[in-house]
Amino acid sequence: MSSIILTDIRKSFYQGNKKTEVLCGASMEFQKGLWYTVYGASGSGKTTLLNITGGIDKPDSGKVLDGNLAGNEDIYKKSDFQLSGWRNNKIGFVFQFFHLLSELSVEKNILLPLELKRRELNEGWYARIVEILDIGDLLKRCPATLSGGEMQRTALARAVINRPDFILADEATGNLDSDNSRNVVNLLNDLKVNAGVGIIYVTHESNIYDEYDEKILLENGKLIKILGE
């Protein structure tokens, strides 16, 4: 079972001479095919947690282990080039802001990660994404013509085009109305159920729907399991 294991993660930031420790001993194992909702107050370190888990931001101490590699390899022991390859193959990011390129069509936005990595398109996987996310009629349109929900579905498609093991979602419904928020949560759950993707969804809302397998509180820099086995 593919997994990402956080072990005693610590991370601090400085503003002038003032040190703020946002993560102070966070530990957790995230497994592929499960949904983890991590909630906490604004400023509690949720985005920092995602960035560390996804290989973007190195922790001050502690380890991020790839449970699918021999010996549970610490991803931050890799070279920058190796870490970039690991991140592009393993992780799909979905942010609160969609970061679509306005000059590209929806289809070209989705396929951009493959172009950047010079990887061949898997036609079957692409067709499956388009079907699950119901975006077939959007592919030739430009981002400026899309609704918020359509842009989020486009961002989701781009996040999974590389067939990642995990989607890391940072307040992914924060800019959407209740109906579109519900749709995005349903779509993420479809990807979990139908494609075996692991979901790590961080939010400031403690009651974010019911699709999670484990519900985790980020408080005082630590991860506390609230619900789930």
C-alpha positions, 0 to 999 in steps of 0.5 A: 500500500502506497503511503506518505509517513510524517514523523515528528515534523517541526517547522518554524518561521521568523518575522524579524526576531520573532520565531513562530513554530507552526508544526511541533512534532506532527506525525501521521501516515497517509495511505493511498485510497483513503480520504483524510480531512485535516482541519484547524484554525486559520494560521494553524499551519495547514498549508505548511503541512501540505507543502511539507507532505508534498515535497515543496517545503523542507521541514526544520526537522523530522522525516517525510517517508515514502512508504512505497519505497524500500526502507521508507526513504525520506523524500528530503534526502533526495536531490532537488531533481529527484524530489521534483520527479517524485513530486510530479509523479506522486502528488497532485495539488489543488489550491484554493486559487486555480492558477489556470493559464488564461492564454491556454485552453482548458485541454492545454491547461490540463495537459501542461504537466505532461508537456513540462515533463515530456511524458506521453499522454495515456489516452485511457486515463485522460478519457476517464478523468474527462468522464469522471469530472464531466468536462468534455464540453469544456476542453476547447474553451478558455479559462475566462469563460468558465464558472468557478466550479468549471475552473475547479474541475479543470484544476482537478483534472490537471492535478490528476493527469500524471496519475498521482497517488495523492491529491493534496487539496488546500481549501479547495472549495473556499471560493465556491458557493455551496452547490459547487462546493458539494460538487467538488467534494463529490468529484474528489470522492469519485476519484478516491473510489474509482481511481484509488487516489488518496485525498488529503484535504485541509480546511478551517471548517470542522464539519466539511461534509461526510466523505472522509475516512479519517478526520484529523485536527491540527492543533498546537502544531500536532495532528490529532486523530478525531474520527477514523480507525 
